[in-house]
Amino acid sequence: MRGAHSRGTATVGAGGGHDGGMAGLEGIEQPRGPEHTAAVARWSPAVADERALAALELYGDPSEEDVRLPSRPESAAIARRLVQIVVLRWGMSPKLAEDAVLLVSELVGNAVRHTGARVFGLRVRRRTGRIRVEVRDPSRGLPCLMPVQDLDVSGRGLTLVDKLSDRWGVDLLPRGKTTWFEIRAADR
């Protein structure tokens, strides 16, 4: 069964709200400004982040197979590293990598907070003109795009996914679901 697909419309379903913040990044200062973009732009296999390479070695390559990660908040950092290294290895722009890293944090945060799962799966796929990032969990509870106000401090995760991705949705599986987003690779 195919799930809901969104570009400006809410997915249908039950499920709790989002705790707020960038999923898995609570209490971690985020780099800002041109120095962060420049650091990402300088990435190459020769100077790749050692933690990202260690994550690839330990968990596997999400562009080749479904990578299973423990359902803990610290897994958001692992997912970010894996997505970043894959996207940059494909020669995609630092901006696209930055957006993909932010959005995978939100999907992982939702999987960790709201599914009760022990593990979740991560997969990154390259399609003509776009990349697709998937987070698979054993819950069939659908995420819900909540309306948010300027001063709201929670519930923004799927709103970010909706605004920054070109498409996103949920595919229901016999045992669980896959929540995914796609970002256009051309023009970035």
Salt bridges, closest charged atoms under 4 A:
ASP19 OD2 - ARG113 NE 3.00
GLU26 OE2 - ARG113 NH2 2.52
ASP66 OD2 - ARG136 NE 3.52
GLU74 OE2 - ARG72 NE 2.72
GLU98 OE1 - HIS36 NE2 3.97
ASP99 OD1 - LYS95 NZ 2.77
ASP99 OD2 - ARG188 NH1 2.94
GLU106 OE1 - HIS18 NE2 3.01
GLU134 OE2 - ARG125 NE 3.10
GLU134 OE2 - ARG132 NE 2.83
GLU134 OE1 - ARG136 NH2 3.53
ASP137 OD1 - LYS177 NZ 2.88
ASP166 OD1 - ARG184 NH2 3.06
ASP166 OD2 - ARG188 NH2 3.58
ASP171 OD2 - ARG2 NH1 3.40
ASP171 OD2 - ARG132 NH2 3.25
GLU182 OE2 - ARG127 NH1 3.41
GLU182 OE1 - ARG130 NH1 3.34
GLU182 OE2 - ARG132 NH1 3.07
GLU182 OE1 - ARG167 NE 3.26
